[in-house]
């Protein structure tokens, strides 16, 4: 039987209306071509390095799923670093899937959600989710699906913001998403929709702290590590999924 703390952790995820609003906002920013530019500024130009580090952890994987691929920004990194792998871009937005297909050649693109991945059991060597996991509807179901889809020795790499723990982290996070994000959005051509960027900050309130993230992931993976990176970003690296079917 799970203890009360575990039950509380497993209940997290975005509420449906909020989730739909976030998906719509990301679509709009991506169509305007400003989303990644704003993210680069908000990361203080560390974003490229972070994406490369996360992508490199999937070394030796023949089939890689880019979960929450958006318009294919992260997929491009995977394509370059793992150019001999079969890459599957997955996103809940049909508009984002179309953009990914148009932007990148040689990939498969499918419509799907973290909690219901339209791929058979034990068919992927690695799943990479870059700045997308915190937008899931249900984090527990998402991790369970990842473990189902991955092969016995599969790898899960999640690069994302985590819920701030210290007072300093909370201050940095607030500044990033409520001030720097709006300024960056206006500078990078998001128009008046830059004023909506603080909505993305709310997703962090749903997200796990590193300790919680490790605790939940260990329900579904034998080996779990979490490394804090600059600017309230961390990488969860989990291997050897536990099978429940």
ZADO-1210 file (C-alpha; in nm, 4 decimals, padded with zeros to 6 digits):
<atoms>
<atom x="00.0000" y="00.0000" z="00.0000" code="UNK" pos="1"/>
<atom x="00.1285" y="00.3463" z="-00.0890" code="UNK" pos="2"/>
<atom x="00.1724" y="00.5969" z="00.1891" code="UNK" pos="3"/>
<atom x="-00.0177" y="00.9266" z="00.1933" code="UNK" pos="4"/>
<atom x="00.2772" y="01.1260" z="00.0581" code="UNK" pos="5"/>
<atom x="00.3046" y="00.9033" z="-00.2493" code="UNK" pos="6"/>
<atom x="-00.0695" y="00.9317" z="-00.3124" code="UNK" pos="7"/>
<atom x="-00.0454" y="01.3084" z="-00.2997" code="UNK" pos="8"/>
<atom x="00.2471" y="01.3123" z="-00.5426" code="UNK" pos="9"/>
<atom x="00.0693" y="01.0819" z="-00.7879" code="UNK" pos="10"/>
<atom x="-00.2333" y="01.3108" z="-00.8088" code="UNK" pos="11"/>
<atom x="-00.0498" y="01.5899" z="-00.9908" code="UNK" pos="12"/>
<atom x="-00.1046" y="01.7132" z="-01.3449" code="UNK" pos="13"/>
<atom x="-00.2673" y="02.0003" z="-01.5313" code="UNK" pos="14"/>
<atom x="-00.6421" y="02.0473" z="-01.5113" code="UNK" pos="15"/>
<atom x="-00.8161" y="02.0045" z="-01.8468" code="UNK" pos="16"/>
<atom x="-00.9147" y="02.3674" z="-01.9142" code="UNK" pos="17"/>
<atom x="-00.5737" y="02.4943" z="-01.8074" code="UNK" pos="18"/>
<atom x="-00.4042" y="02.2255" z="-02.0176" code="UNK" pos="19"/>
<atom x="-00.6032" y="02.3285" z="-02.3268" code="UNK" pos="20"/>
<atom x="-00.5109" y="02.6924" z="-02.2734" code="UNK" pos="21"/>
<atom x="-00.1416" y="02.6057" z="-02.2450" code="UNK" pos="22"/>
<atom x="-00.1506" y="02.3953" z="-02.5642" code="UNK" pos="23"/>
<atom x="-00.3240" y="02.6813" z="-02.7465" code="UNK" pos="24"/>
<atom x="-00.0721" y="02.9390" z="-02.6247" code="UNK" pos="25"/>
<atom x="00.2254" y="02.7260" z="-02.7297" code="UNK" pos="26"/>
<atom x="00.0657" y="02.6764" z="-03.0723" code="UNK" pos="27"/>
<atom x="00.0258" y="03.0534" z="-03.1141" code="UNK" pos="28"/>
<atom x="00.3823" y="03.1311" z="-03.0033" code="UNK" pos="29"/>
<atom x="00.5193" y="02.8619" z="-03.2352" code="UNK" pos="30"/>
<atom x="00.3208" y="02.9880" z="-03.5347" code="UNK" pos="31"/>
<atom x="00.4569" y="03.3360" z="-03.4725" code="UNK" pos="32"/>
<atom x="00.8081" y="03.1898" z="-03.4688" code="UNK" pos="33"/>
<atom x="00.8945" y="03.3498" z="-03.1354" code="UNK" pos="34"/>
<atom x="00.8607" y="03.0609" z="-02.8885" code="UNK" pos="35"/>
<atom x="01.2128" y="02.9182" z="-02.9057" code="UNK" pos="36"/>
<atom x="01.3677" y="03.2649" z="-02.9307" code="UNK" pos="37"/>
<atom x="01.1983" y="03.3662" z="-02.6068" code="UNK" pos="38"/>
<atom x="01.3037" y="03.0414" z="-02.4387" code="UNK" pos="39"/>
<atom x="01.6654" y="03.1019" z="-02.5376" code="UNK" pos="40"/>
<atom x="01.6629" y="03.4465" z="-02.3789" code="UNK" pos="41"/>
<atom x="01.4872" y="03.3179" z="-02.0665" code="UNK" pos="42"/>
<atom x="01.7526" y="03.0478" z="-02.0268" code="UNK" pos="43"/>
<atom x="02.0258" y="03.3121" z="-02.0514" code="UNK" pos="44"/>
<atom x="02.1498" y="03.1367" z="-02.3662" code="UNK" pos="45"/>
<atom x="02.2034" y="02.7990" z="-02.1975" code="UNK" pos="46"/>
<atom x="01.9128" y="02.6297" z="-02.3765" code="UNK" pos="47"/>
<atom x="02.1100" y="02.4845" z="-02.6680" code="UNK" pos="48"/>
<atom x="02.3653" y="02.3273" z="-02.4349" code="UNK" pos="49"/>
<atom x="02.0893" y="02.1807" z="-02.2184" code="UNK" pos="50"/>
<atom x="01.9148" y="02.0266" z="-02.5191" code="UNK" pos="51"/>
<atom x="02.2407" y="01.8729" z="-02.6426" code="UNK" pos="52"/>
<atom x="02.3195" y="01.7235" z="-02.3008" code="UNK" pos="53"/>
<atom x="01.9717" y="01.5705" z="-02.2719" code="UNK" pos="54"/>
<atom x="01.9706" y="01.4395" z="-02.6282" code="UNK" pos="55"/>
<atom x="02.3141" y="01.2798" z="-02.5884" code="UNK" pos="56"/>
<atom x="02.1839" y="01.0615" z="-02.3038" code="UNK" pos="57"/>
<atom x="01.9864" y="00.8608" z="-02.5604" code="UNK" pos="58"/>
<atom x="02.3122" y="00.7322" z="-02.7125" code="UNK" pos="59"/>
<atom x="02.2845" y="00.3873" z="-02.8690" code="UNK" pos="60"/>
<atom x="01.9065" y="00.4031" z="-02.9115" code="UNK" pos="61"/>
<atom x="01.7592" y="00.2748" z="-03.2374" code="UNK" pos="62"/>
<atom x="01.4052" y="00.4018" z="-03.1823" code="UNK" pos="63"/>
<atom x="01.3627" y="00.7376" z="-03.0071" code="UNK" pos="64"/>
<atom x="01.0334" y="00.9080" z="-02.9225" code="UNK" pos="65"/>
<atom x="01.0375" y="01.2851" z="-02.8844" code="UNK" pos="66"/>
<atom x="00.7441" y="01.3215" z="-02.6444" code="UNK" pos="67"/>
<atom x="00.5779" y="01.6608" z="-02.6602" code="UNK" pos="68"/>
<atom x="00.7777" y="01.7552" z="-02.9671" code="UNK" pos="69"/>
<atom x="00.5891" y="02.0757" z="-03.0468" code="UNK" pos="70"/>
<atom x="00.6934" y="02.2153" z="-03.3851" code="UNK" pos="71"/>
<atom x="01.0021" y="01.9931" z="-03.3862" code="UNK" pos="72"/>
<atom x="01.2524" y="02.2157" z="-03.2074" code="UNK" pos="73"/>
<atom x="01.3821" y="01.9373" z="-02.9848" code="UNK" pos="74"/>
<atom x="01.3378" y="01.6829" z="-03.2650" code="UNK" pos="75"/>
<atom x="01.5989" y="01.8665" z="-03.4697" code="UNK" pos="76"/>
<atom x="01.8592" y="01.8093" z="-03.2001" code="UNK" pos="77"/>
<atom x="01.7696" y="01.4415" z="-03.1816" code="UNK" pos="78"/>
<atom x="01.7878" y="01.4123" z="-03.5611" code="UNK" pos="79"/>
<atom x="02.1356" y="01.5668" z="-03.5758" code="UNK" pos="80"/>
<atom x="02.2887" y="01.3760" z="-03.2828" code="UNK" pos="81"/>
<atom x="02.1191" y="01.0423" z="-03.3603" code="UNK" pos="82"/>
<atom x="02.1026" y="01.0592" z="-03.7374" code="UNK" pos="83"/>
<atom x="02.0901" y="00.6801" z="-03.7794" code="UNK" pos="84"/>
<atom x="01.8020" y="00.6313" z="-03.5366" code="UNK" pos="85"/>
<atom x="01.4329" y="00.6043" z="-03.6133" code="UNK" pos="86"/>
<atom x="01.2780" y="00.9152" z="-03.4611" code="UNK" pos="87"/>
<atom x="00.9115" y="00.9544" z="-03.3748" code="UNK" pos="88"/>
<atom x="00.7839" y="01.3032" z="-03.2922" code="UNK" pos="89"/>
<atom x="00.4706" y="01.2934" z="-03.0771" code="UNK" pos="90"/>
<atom x="00.2480" y="01.5829" z="-02.9740" code="UNK" pos="91"/>
<atom x="-00.1173" y="01.6293" z="-02.8727" code="UNK" pos="92"/>
<atom x="-00.1518" y="01.9200" z="-03.1168" code="UNK" pos="93"/>
<atom x="-00.2208" y="01.8371" z="-03.4812" code="UNK" pos="94"/>
<atom x="-00.0907" y="02.1826" z="-03.5750" code="UNK" pos="95"/>
<atom x="00.2421" y="02.1130" z="-03.4030" code="UNK" pos="96"/>
<atom x="00.2723" y="01.7728" z="-03.5689" code="UNK" pos="97"/>
<atom x="00.2237" y="01.9323" z="-03.9108" code="UNK" pos="98"/>
<atom x="00.4919" y="02.1911" z="-03.8346" code="UNK" pos="99"/>
<atom x="00.7328" y="01.9197" z="-03.7202" code="UNK" pos="100"/>
<atom x="00.6761" y="01.7242" z="-04.0423" code="UNK" pos="101"/>
<atom x="00.7245" y="02.0365" z="-04.2529" code="UNK" pos="102"/>
<atom x="01.0386" y="02.1419" z="-04.0648" code="UNK" pos="103"/>
<atom x="01.2217" y="01.8099" z="-04.0429" code="UNK" pos="104"/>
<atom x="01.2730" y="01.5334" z="-04.2944" code="UNK" pos="105"/>
<atom x="01.3149" y="01.1659" z="-04.2194" code="UNK" pos="106"/>
<atom x="01.0993" y="01.1460" z="-03.9081" code="UNK" pos="107"/>
<atom x="00.7672" y="00.9892" z="-03.8190" code="UNK" pos="108"/>
<atom x="00.5158" y="01.2189" z="-03.6508" code="UNK" pos="109"/>
<atom x="00.2126" y="01.1037" z="-03.4576" code="UNK" pos="110"/>
<atom x="-00.0636" y="01.2658" z="-03.2568" code="UNK" pos="111"/>
<atom x="-00.0682" y="01.1437" z="-02.8983" code="UNK" pos="112"/>
<atom x="-00.0688" y="01.2366" z="-02.5318" code="UNK" pos="113"/>
<atom x="00.1725" y="01.1312" z="-02.2606" code="UNK" pos="114"/>
<atom x="-00.1037" y="00.9400" z="-02.0856" code="UNK" pos="115"/>
<atom x="-00.2092" y="00.7485" z="-02.3975" code="UNK" pos="116"/>
<atom x="00.0764" y="00.6868" z="-02.6395" code="UNK" pos="117"/>
<atom x="-00.0409" y="00.5190" z="-02.9630" code="UNK" pos="118"/>
<atom x="00.2588" y="00.2846" z="-02.9779" code="UNK" pos="119"/>
<atom x="00.2733" y="-00.0836" z="-02.8836" code="UNK" pos="120"/>
<atom x="00.4411" y="-00.2217" z="-02.5726" code="UNK" pos="121"/>
<atom x="00.8217" y="-00.2375" z="-02.5475" code="UNK" pos="122"/>
<atom x="00.8866" y="-00.0801" z="-02.8858" code="UNK" pos="123"/>
<atom x="01.1119" y="00.2203" z="-02.8114" code="UNK" pos="124"/>
<atom x="01.4718" y="00.2338" z="-02.6934" code="UNK" pos="125"/>
<atom x="01.4471" y="00.5883" z="-02.5573" code="UNK" pos="126"/>
<atom x="01.1918" y="00.8566" z="-02.4815" code="UNK" pos="127"/>
<atom x="01.3064" y="01.2178" z="-02.4659" code="UNK" pos="128"/>
<atom x="01.0775" y="01.4916" z="-02.3312" code="UNK" pos="129"/>
<atom x="01.2232" y="01.8419" z="-02.3443" code="UNK" pos="130"/>
<atom x="01.0291" y="02.1107" z="-02.1572" code="UNK" pos="131"/>
<atom x="00.7037" y="01.9283" z="-02.2205" code="UNK" pos="132"/>
<atom x="00.6496" y="01.6852" z="-01.9342" code="UNK" pos="133"/>
<atom x="00.5227" y="01.9488" z="-01.6907" code="UNK" pos="134"/>
<atom x="00.2335" y="02.0140" z="-01.9315" code="UNK" pos="135"/>
<atom x="00.1010" y="01.6573" z="-01.8946" code="UNK" pos="136"/>
<atom x="-00.2553" y="01.6002" z="-01.7731" code="UNK" pos="137"/>
<atom x="-00.1466" y="01.3295" z="-01.5286" code="UNK" pos="138"/>
<atom x="00.2193" y="01.2806" z="-01.4388" code="UNK" pos="139"/>
<atom x="00.1748" y="00.9367" z="-01.2868" code="UNK" pos="140"/>
<atom x="-00.0084" y="00.7967" z="-01.5906" code="UNK" pos="141"/>
<atom x="00.2518" y="00.9550" z="-01.8176" code="UNK" pos="142"/>
<atom x="00.5402" y="00.7803" z="-01.6413" code="UNK" pos="143"/>
<atom x="00.3493" y="00.4527" z="-01.6470" code="UNK" pos="144"/>
<atom x="00.2967" y="00.4886" z="-02.0232" code="UNK" pos="145"/>
<atom x="00.6634" y="00.5657" z="-02.0742" code="UNK" pos="146"/>
<atom x="00.7564" y="00.2454" z="-01.8912" code="UNK" pos="147"/>
<atom x="00.5080" y="00.0481" z="-02.1034" code="UNK" pos="148"/>
<atom x="00.6361" y="00.1772" z="-02.4367" code="UNK" pos="149"/>
<atom x="01.0062" y="00.1442" z="-02.3545" code="UNK" pos="150"/>
<atom x="01.2012" y="-00.1779" z="-02.3981" code="UNK" pos="151"/>
<atom x="01.3436" y="-00.3628" z="-02.0980" code="UNK" pos="152"/>
<atom x="01.6659" y="-00.1637" z="-02.1024" code="UNK" pos="153"/>
<atom x="01.5026" y="00.1541" z="-02.2319" code="UNK" pos="154"/>
<atom x="01.5959" y="00.5064" z="-02.1312" code="UNK" pos="155"/>
<atom x="01.3765" y="00.7965" z="-02.0240" code="UNK" pos="156"/>
<atom x="01.5224" y="01.1465" z="-02.0426" code="UNK" pos="157"/>
<atom x="01.3148" y="01.4386" z="-01.9172" code="UNK" pos="158"/>
<atom x="01.4605" y="01.7876" z="-01.9435" code="UNK" pos="159"/>
<atom x="01.2321" y="02.0349" z="-01.7723" code="UNK" pos="160"/>
<atom x="01.1791" y="02.3017" z="-01.5144" code="UNK" pos="161"/>
<atom x="01.1156" y="02.1770" z="-01.1644" code="UNK" pos="162"/>
<atom x="00.9158" y="02.3288" z="-00.8800" code="UNK" pos="163"/>
<atom x="01.1487" y="02.5653" z="-00.6919" code="UNK" pos="164"/>
<atom x="01.2532" y="02.4530" z="-00.3456" code="UNK" pos="165"/>
<atom x="01.4495" y="02.7395" z="-00.1930" code="UNK" pos="166"/>
<atom x="01.3525" y="03.1048" z="-00.1574" code="UNK" pos="167"/>
<atom x="01.6223" y="03.2003" z="-00.4090" code="UNK" pos="168"/>
<atom x="01.4909" y="02.9521" z="-00.6658" code="UNK" pos="169"/>
<atom x="01.1395" y="03.0891" z="-00.6207" code="UNK" pos="170"/>
<atom x="01.2619" y="03.4446" z="-00.6807" code="UNK" pos="171"/>
<atom x="01.4556" y="03.3412" z="-00.9922" code="UNK" pos="172"/>
<atom x="01.1577" y="03.1474" z="-01.1264" code="UNK" pos="173"/>
<atom x="00.9184" y="03.4364" z="-01.0696" code="UNK" pos="174"/>
<atom x="01.1545" y="03.6805" z="-01.2426" code="UNK" pos="175"/>
<atom x="01.2040" y="03.4471" z="-01.5400" code="UNK" pos="176"/>
<atom x="00.8404" y="03.3870" z="-01.6181" code="UNK" pos="177"/>
<atom x="00.6649" y="03.7006" z="-01.4993" code="UNK" pos="178"/>
<atom x="00.9129" y="03.9670" z="-01.6050" code="UNK" pos="179"/>
<atom x="01.1875" y="03.8366" z="-01.8335" code="UNK" pos="180"/>
<atom x="00.9429" y="03.6245" z="-02.0364" code="UNK" pos="181"/>
<atom x="00.7159" y="03.9204" z="-02.1136" code="UNK" pos="182"/>
<atom x="01.0068" y="04.1461" z="-02.2085" code="UNK" pos="183"/>
<atom x="01.1592" y="03.8693" z="-02.4233" code="UNK" pos="184"/>
<atom x="00.8242" y="03.7984" z="-02.5885" code="UNK" pos="185"/>
<atom x="00.7770" y="04.1606" z="-02.6860" code="UNK" pos="186"/>
<atom x="01.1333" y="04.1820" z="-02.8215" code="UNK" pos="187"/>
<atom x="01.1082" y="03.8546" z="-03.0171" code="UNK" pos="188"/>
<atom x="00.7826" y="03.9339" z="-03.1976" code="UNK" pos="189"/>
<atom x="00.5163" y="03.7568" z="-02.9925" code="UNK" pos="190"/>
<atom x="00.3101" y="04.0764" z="-02.9916" code="UNK" pos="191"/>
<atom x="00.0492" y="04.1360" z="-02.7242" code="UNK" pos="192"/>
<atom x="00.0360" y="03.7594" z="-02.6590" code="UNK" pos="193"/>
<atom x="00.3677" y="03.8030" z="-02.4790" code="UNK" pos="194"/>
<atom x="00.1567" y="03.9267" z="-02.1902" code="UNK" pos="195"/>
<atom x="00.0206" y="03.5726" z="-02.1532" code="UNK" pos="196"/>
<atom x="00.3627" y="03.4202" z="-02.0877" code="UNK" pos="197"/>
<atom x="00.3162" y="03.4271" z="-01.7079" code="UNK" pos="198"/>
<atom x="00.0521" y="03.1547" z="-01.7592" code="UNK" pos="199"/>
<atom x="00.3392" y="02.9180" z="-01.8344" code="UNK" pos="200"/>
<atom x="00.4829" y="02.9971" z="-01.4931" code="UNK" pos="201"/>
<atom x="00.1726" y="02.8461" z="-01.3359" code="UNK" pos="202"/>
<atom x="00.2655" y="02.5060" z="-01.4781" code="UNK" pos="203"/>
<atom x="00.5672" y="02.5009" z="-01.2472" code="UNK" pos="204"/>
<atom x="00.3344" y="02.5104" z="-00.9485" code="UNK" pos="205"/>
<atom x="00.1942" y="02.1744" z="-01.0633" code="UNK" pos="206"/>
<atom x="00.5374" y="02.0276" z="-01.1293" code="UNK" pos="207"/>
<atom x="00.7440" y="01.8170" z="-00.8889" code="UNK" pos="208"/>
<atom x="01.0359" y="01.9153" z="-00.6764" code="UNK" pos="209"/>
<atom x="01.3413" y="01.7009" z="-00.7630" code="UNK" pos="210"/>
<atom x="01.2866" y="01.4790" z="-00.4573" code="UNK" pos="211"/>
<atom x="00.9206" y="01.4169" z="-00.5474" code="UNK" pos="212"/>
<atom x="01.0094" y="01.3490" z="-00.9099" code="UNK" pos="213"/>
<atom x="01.2625" y="01.0832" z="-00.8142" code="UNK" pos="214"/>
<atom x="01.0175" y="00.9230" z="-00.5732" code="UNK" pos="215"/>
<atom x="00.7430" y="00.8881" z="-00.8328" code="UNK" pos="216"/>
<atom x="00.9730" y="00.7762" z="-01.1160" code="UNK" pos="217"/>
<atom x="01.1057" y="00.4929" z="-00.8999" code="UNK" pos="218"/>
<atom x="00.7588" y="00.3405" z="-00.9065" code="UNK" pos="219"/>
<atom x="00.8139" y="00.2719" z="-01.2771" code="UNK" pos="220"/>
<atom x="01.1904" y="00.2528" z="-01.3330" code="UNK" pos="221"/>
<atom x="01.4651" y="00.0533" z="-01.1656" code="UNK" pos="222"/>
<atom x="01.7280" y="00.3262" z="-01.1898" code="UNK" pos="223"/>
<atom x="01.6459" y="00.6943" z="-01.1478" code="UNK" pos="224"/>
<atom x="01.8749" y="00.9963" z="-01.1254" code="UNK" pos="225"/>
<atom x="01.8014" y="01.3677" z="-01.1229" code="UNK" pos="226"/>
<atom x="02.0573" y="01.6387" z="-01.1877" code="UNK" pos="227"/>
<atom x="01.9923" y="02.0057" z="-01.1331" code="UNK" pos="228"/>
<atom x="02.1089" y="02.2310" z="-01.4153" code="UNK" pos="229"/>
<atom x="02.1264" y="02.6129" z="-01.4364" code="UNK" pos="230"/>
<atom x="01.8123" y="02.8307" z="-01.4141" code="UNK" pos="231"/>
<atom x="01.5723" y="02.5980" z="-01.2237" code="UNK" pos="232"/>
<atom x="01.6097" y="02.3232" z="-01.4863" code="UNK" pos="233"/>
<atom x="01.6792" y="01.9580" z="-01.4198" code="UNK" pos="234"/>
<atom x="01.7319" y="01.6332" z="-01.6079" code="UNK" pos="235"/>
<atom x="01.5575" y="01.3169" z="-01.4922" code="UNK" pos="236"/>
<atom x="01.7369" y="01.0113" z="-01.6309" code="UNK" pos="237"/>
<atom x="01.5633" y="00.6791" z="-01.5708" code="UNK" pos="238"/>
<atom x="01.6469" y="00.3348" z="-01.7092" code="UNK" pos="239"/>
<atom x="01.5180" y="-00.0229" z="-01.6974" code="UNK" pos="240"/>
<atom x="01.1408" y="00.0303" z="-01.6839" code="UNK" pos="241"/>
<atom x="00.9315" y="-00.1919" z="-01.4581" code="UNK" pos="242"/>
<atom x="00.6648" y="-00.3814" z="-01.6508" code="UNK" pos="243"/>
<atom x="00.3084" y="-00.4106" z="-01.5213" code="UNK" pos="244"/>
<atom x="00.1432" y="-00.6109" z="-01.7986" code="UNK" pos="245"/>
</atoms>
